[in-house]
């Protein structure tokens, strides 16, 4: 992990308790921390997914990851140290892919494996996105399909075909939201969020509340992982997703005749989900083209509206 010119002291081998970093002039600091227990069996993949998930909070504001510190809890009496090594290698892989400085971290012995990152990012103080940045008349674009919560539940249960489900989960959850983050900066988007534990519906509602707008989502345009739809239809919906649905549905107007399985999946608790970008209509084609060129999804899933007295802030149609 040596050789990064941003690190003035605290390189690997220095045995420092802290790291000193150069900081770019004229930039604001963005910070976030996230870690969790494994959602895949492969240790390297787990490190990648956990790191991508933590980095997503930085991208959701239109910031660039600048430095990342690993947080790890490890049951040394339960697993061999090679497992720890592979988790850290997976995390480092995503830190370097994001262009961030690997700035060390901290570990503790625990009864359960946990891993994640504390990430610092940089952003133009006059050009960043937040939950408060919505206004009526914006188009909403989603960059990853929904359903990773269901896949993770099936994997834990060793459902039929769970090895294939693990590969599918890794494919989406380990993918960085880098292209979406850069698009926020390039277009000067003011409203965005990443889709994680509250599910798409929960995070969109949080945005609507913070911004004082209403949101309309079009169920037929929301991308779902087909295998997740099938599994949810068998009743394999995580407890966290059920809690999301029960908590948020009272604030949602659901049109008649919608598929109840897909309605449930709108609230599926995601790990390292995509970004929801609020894009002015005149920039929609440019934004979707840029996302697709980067290999991301770019699904136009809804729009923001002026709030109406007495109406619920989210309409699912």
C-alpha positions in Angstrom: 0.0 0.0 0.0 3.0 2.3 -0.2 3.9 4.8 -2.8 0.8 7.0 -2.8 1.9 10.7 -3.0 -1.2 11.8 -1.1 0.1 10.0 2.0 2.7 12.1 3.8 3.1 9.6 6.7 1.4 6.5 7.6 2.4 4.3 4.7 2.4 0.5 5.3 5.4 -0.3 7.4 5.6 3.1 9.2 3.6 1.7 12.2 1.9 5.0 12.7 -1.4 5.3 14.6 -2.7 7.9 12.2 -2.2 9.0 8.6 -1.4 12.4 7.3 -2.8 13.2 3.8 -2.4 16.1 1.4 -5.8 17.7 0.7 -6.7 19.4 -2.6 -7.2 23.2 -2.4 -10.7 24.5 -2.9 -12.4 21.2 -2.2 -15.0 20.2 0.5 -14.6 17.0 2.6 -17.2 14.2 2.3 -17.0 11.4 4.9 -18.9 8.2 5.4 -18.5 4.8 7.2 -20.2 1.5 6.5 -19.5 -2.1 7.4 -21.5 -5.3 7.8 -21.4 -9.1 8.1 -20.8 -11.3 5.0 -23.6 -11.5 2.4 -21.5 -13.9 0.1 -19.4 -16.9 1.0 -16.3 -16.0 -0.9 -14.0 -13.9 1.3 -12.5 -11.9 -1.6 -15.9 -11.2 -3.0 -17.2 -10.1 0.4 -14.3 -7.6 0.7 -15.2 -6.2 -2.7 -18.9 -5.9 -2.0 -18.4 -4.3 1.4 -15.9 -1.8 0.0 -18.1 -1.0 -3.0 -21.0 -0.4 -0.7 -19.1 2.0 1.5 -17.7 3.9 -1.5 -21.2 4.3 -2.9 -22.1 6.9 -0.2 -19.4 9.1 -1.6 -20.4 8.7 -5.2 -24.1 9.5 -4.3 -23.0 13.0 -3.5 -21.1 13.5 -6.7 -17.8 13.3 -4.8 -14.5 11.4 -5.6 -13.2 8.9 -3.1 -9.9 10.3 -1.8 -8.8 7.9 1.0 -10.3 4.8 2.6 -9.6 3.1 5.9 -10.5 -0.5 6.5 -12.7 -1.6 9.5 -12.5 -5.3 10.3 -13.9 -7.5 13.1 -12.4 -11.0 12.8 -13.0 -14.2 14.8 -9.4 -15.4 14.9 -10.3 -18.6 16.8 -12.9 -19.5 14.2 -11.3 -18.7 10.8 -7.7 -19.0 9.5 -5.9 -15.8 8.8 -6.0 -16.5 5.1 -9.7 -15.6 5.2 -8.9 -12.2 6.7 -6.2 -11.7 4.1 -8.6 -12.4 1.2 -11.3 -10.1 2.7 -8.7 -7.3 2.9 -7.4 -8.0 -0.6 -11.0 -7.7 -1.9 -11.5 -4.4 -0.2 -8.2 -3.1 -1.4 -9.1 -4.1 -5.0 -12.1 -1.8 -4.9 -10.3 1.0 -3.1 -7.7 1.1 -5.8 -10.3 0.8 -8.6 -11.9 3.9 -7.1 -8.6 5.7 -7.1 -8.6 6.3 -3.4 -5.6 6.2 -1.1 -5.5 3.0 1.0 -4.9 4.7 4.4 -4.7 1.7 6.7 -7.5 1.0 9.2 -8.2 -0.9 12.4 -9.1 -4.4 13.4 -10.5 -6.1 16.5 -11.2 -9.7 17.5 -14.9 -10.4 17.4 -17.2 -13.4 17.4 -18.5 -12.6 14.0 -16.7 -11.4 10.8 -17.5 -7.8 9.8 -15.8 -5.6 7.2 -16.2 -2.2 5.6 -14.6 1.2 5.1 -14.4 4.7 6.5 -14.2 6.7 3.3 -13.2 10.4 2.8 -14.0 12.0 -0.5 -13.6 15.4 -2.1 -16.2 17.5 -3.8 -16.7 21.0 -5.2 -18.5 22.8 -2.4 -20.9 24.4 -4.9 -21.6 21.3 -6.9 -22.9 18.3 -5.0 -26.0 16.2 -4.7 -28.1 15.4 -1.6 -31.5 14.3 -0.4 -32.6 17.9 -0.3 -31.8 18.6 -3.9 -35.1 17.6 -5.6 -37.4 20.1 -7.3 -40.6 19.3 -9.3 -40.1 18.4 -12.9 -37.0 16.1 -12.7 -36.6 12.7 -14.2 -35.4 9.8 -12.0 -32.8 7.4 -13.3 -31.8 4.1 -11.6 -28.4 2.5 -12.3 -28.7 -1.0 -10.9 -31.6 -3.5 -10.7 -33.4 -4.4 -7.5 -33.3 -7.7 -5.7 -29.9 -8.2 -4.0 -31.6 -8.5 -0.6 -33.6 -11.5 -1.8 -30.5 -13.1 -3.4 -28.5 -12.7 -0.2 -31.3 -14.4 1.8 -31.4 -17.3 -0.7 -27.7 -17.7 -0.5 -27.7 -17.9 3.3 -30.4 -20.5 3.1 -28.4 -22.5 0.5 -31.4 -22.4 -1.8 -31.2 -24.5 -4.9 -28.7 -23.0 -7.3 -27.2 -20.8 -4.6 -23.8 -20.8 -6.1 -25.1 -19.2 -9.2 -27.1 -16.7 -7.1 -23.8 -15.8 -5.3 -22.2 -15.0 -8.6 -25.2 -12.9 -9.7 -25.2 -11.1 -6.3 -21.5 -10.4 -6.6 -21.8 -9.1 -10.2 -24.1 -6.3 -9.1 -23.1 -5.6 -5.6 -19.4 -5.3 -6.3 -19.9 -2.8 -9.1 -18.8 0.7 -8.2 -21.2 3.6 -8.7 -18.4 5.6 -10.2 -20.0 6.6 -13.5 -23.1 7.9 -11.7 -21.0 9.9 -9.2 -19.1 11.5 -12.1 -22.3 12.3 -13.9 -23.6 14.2 -10.8 -20.5 16.4 -11.0 -20.5 16.8 -14.7 -24.1 17.8 -15.0 -24.3 19.6 -11.7 -27.1 17.4 -10.5 -28.4 18.5 -7.0 -30.5 15.4 -6.1 -29.3 11.8 -5.8 -29.2 8.9 -3.4 -27.8 5.4 -3.4 -30.2 2.5 -2.8 -29.2 0.5 0.2 -31.0 -0.7 3.4 -34.2 1.2 3.1 -34.8 -0.1 -0.5 -35.7 2.0 -3.5 -39.1 3.1 -2.1 -37.6 4.0 1.3 -34.7 6.1 0.0 -37.0 7.9 -2.5 -39.4 8.7 0.3 -36.5 10.1 2.3 -35.6 12.3 -0.6 -39.1 13.5 -1.1 -39.5 14.4 2.6 -36.1 16.3 2.7 -36.9 18.2 -0.5 -40.6 18.9 0.1 -41.7 17.3 -3.2 -43.8 14.3 -4.4 -42.4 11.4 -6.4 -44.1 9.1 -9.0 -42.5 5.8 -9.7 -43.4 3.6 -12.7 -43.4 0.0 -11.6 -43.1 -1.4 -15.2 -39.9 0.6 -15.8 -38.2 -0.4 -12.6 -35.5 -3.1 -13.3 -35.6 -6.2 -11.2 -33.2 -9.1 -11.1 -35.4 -11.9 -12.6 -34.2 -14.6 -10.2 -35.1 -12.3 -7.3 -38.6 -11.9 -8.6 -39.0 -15.7 -8.8 -37.6 -16.2 -5.3 -39.8 -13.4 -3.8 -42.8 -15.1 -5.4 -41.9 -18.2 -3.4 -42.0 -16.1 -0.2 -38.2 -15.6 0.1 -38.4 -12.0 1.2 -35.9 -10.8 3.8 -37.1 -9.7 7.2 -35.5 -6.2 6.6 -37.4 -5.9 3.4 -40.7 -6.7 5.1 -40.0 -4.2 7.8 -39.3 -1.6 5.0 -42.5 -2.3 3.3 -44.6 -2.2 6.4 -43.0 1.1 7.6 -43.1 3.0 4.3 -46.3 1.7 2.6 -48.6 4.0 4.7 -46.9 6.9 2.9 -47.3 5.4 -0.6 -50.3 5.5 -3.0 -50.2 2.2 -4.8 -52.2 2.0 -8.0 -54.7 -0.9 -8.4 -53.7 -3.9 -10.4 -49.9 -3.7 -9.7 -47.9 -7.0 -9.2 -47.7 -7.3 -5.4 -44.4 -9.2 -5.7 -42.7 -6.3 -7.5 -44.3 -3.8 -5.1 -42.7 -5.7 -2.3 -39.3 -5.6 -4.1 -39.5 -1.9 -4.4 -38.7 -2.0 -0.7 -36.2 -4.8 -0.8 -33.2 -4.0 1.4 -30.3 -3.6 -1.0 -26.6 -4.0 -0.4 -24.4 -1.8 -2.6 -27.4 -0.9 -4.8 -27.4 1.6 -7.6 -27.9 5.3 -7.6 -31.1 7.2 -8.1 -30.2 10.4 -10.1 -32.6 13.3 -10.4 -32.0 14.6 -14.0 -33.5 17.7 -15.7 -35.5 16.5 -18.8 -33.1 18.3 -21.2 -30.2 16.3 -19.8 -31.9 12.9 -19.7 -30.7 11.5 -23.0 -27.1 12.6 -22.3 -27.2 11.2 -18.8 -28.5 7.8 -19.9 -26.1 7.5 -22.8 -23.1 8.2 -20.5 -24.2 5.6 -18.0 -24.7 3.0 -20.6 -21.4 3.7 -22.2 -19.8 3.0 -18.8 -21.6 -0.3 -18.6 -24.3 0.8 -16.0 -28.0 0.5 -16.3 -29.9 3.8 -17.0 -33.5 3.1 -16.4 -35.9 6.1 -16.4 -38.2 5.0 -13.5 -40.1 8.1 -12.5 -40.4 11.8 -12.0 -40.7 14.5 -9.3 -43.9 16.4 -8.8 -45.2 19.4 -6.9 -46.8 18.2 -3.7 -50.6 18.3 -3.4 -52.3 18.9 0.0 -53.6 15.7 1.4 -51.8 13.4 -1.1 -49.1 10.9 -0.2 -45.6 11.8 -1.1 -44.9 8.7 -3.2 -47.2 7.3 -5.9 -46.4 3.9 -7.3 -48.2 3.4 -10.7 
